[in-house]
Structures are given as C-alpha cells and as structure tokens.
Amino acid sequence: MDAASLIDALTPLVPGAAFEAGTGVDGPSLYVPADRLVGTCRALRDAPALRYNVLIEITAVDYLPRAPRFEVVYHLLSIPHRTRLRLRVRAGLDDTVPTVQTVWPAAGWPEREVYDMFGIVFTDHPDLRRVLMPEDWEGHPARKDYPVQLKKAAQTYSPLEISEEEFRANIERDRVRRTQ
C-alpha cells in the first residue's frame, strides 16, 4: 500500500484527522496530528485491511532551526500483509505527544529513550523517566543544540610502512612468542 491508499483507508476510521503523505524511499510514510495519534495507531492495528500489529521502533529527529523542531517517528510492521509503515508526528519544543502504550504495550521503553535523548514528553506515560542517562543528568544529548564540550586536537595518520626485513622479523617474533 502506498501513502495515498493508507490515507484513503484511515480517513473514515479516524474522523477529523488530517493526514499528510510523507516522503520515503523504503516504504510509505504518513504525517499524523499528535491529537489523533492514538486513534490512528489503534485503527492501523485493528482494521483488517491494515493490521499493523508490530511496533518496531520509536525514535525522533531534531530539525533545528525548523519549526516545529522535532518529529517523533514510529516504525510499524504488518505481519499478515508483509508491509511496513513509518508514522511521523511533528512536535515543537514545548509540545507533548500522547503515549501509544495503550495500543502497543512495548512502546514504554522506546518512549522513555526518546524522552531521555530529545526531551519530548509523552502524556499519560506511566513511567516517563530517564533510561540511558543518569537521573541527575542535565539536558538531552541527541538535541542539535546540546553543548558538546570536546576539546581534542585533530589527529592525522600516516600509512604504515615497513620493510620486508621488518615484516619477516615481526612474523618470526610472533611465532616464537606463541611457542613459549
């Protein structure tokens, strides 16, 4: 199914939702309004023509300086129909996204990871706290404006050049070490 067909199938199942087709080279991609995300996910899971019964992954993208800044990305799989789908939800810096744990219980940990790395808050999440960074960590490391404080001189490398005699000596030295 392409994005247009999915929009046609979802529009009667999720009243009031304004879906947009996204670009994708490996499968269909849809933009879903945040307030219709849970209803859309439930329709994608339960409709016999769709049956996206597996949530593969949840991640996010920071498009700083664009507004809205973030996109939360859901990768879905329909095992019966052997198709994949990418859902995207746009979110601003202070916007929230509803949790989809009521649809796919396995969404809890990936949502915590997105919260930890990007600072995107999932409303009604039963245990939204850091999962990768320590509890007292300040900031969200996957944001493009996160202050990276590495001060390291650039390293340059020269190719390894040894003579044939040095090469043979190294092989012989290694052979002697292995026999000891």
HUBEL-V253758 format. One line per field, one symbol per residue. ss: DSSP state (H for helix, E for strand, - for the rest). psi: psi as a letter, one per 20 degrees, with the letter a starting at -180 (. if undefined). burial: + if it has 9 or more other C-alpha atoms within 8 Angstrom, else -. Layout:
ss: ???
psi: ???
burial: ???
This chain:
ss: --HHHHHHHHH--------EEE-----EEEE--HHHHHHHHHHHHH-------EEEEEEEEE-------EEEEEEEEE----EEEEEEEEE----EEE--------HHHHHHHHHHHH--EEE----------------------------------------HHHHHHHHHHHHHHHH-
psi: prgghgghhhghhnpipnqqprqpijrqpqppqhijgghgggghghphiflnjpogqparpokpjqpqgqpppppqpoghilqqqopppqpahjqqpqqkhhgohiigghhhgggghijppoqjpilorqhgqqhjppaohiqhjpoplpnpqqpqqqqpoqrhghghhgggghgghhi.
burial: --+--++--++--+--+-+-++----++++++++-+++-+++++++---++++++--+++-+++----+++++++++++----+++++++++---++++++-++--++-+++++++++++++--+--+-++--------+--+--+--------------------+-------------
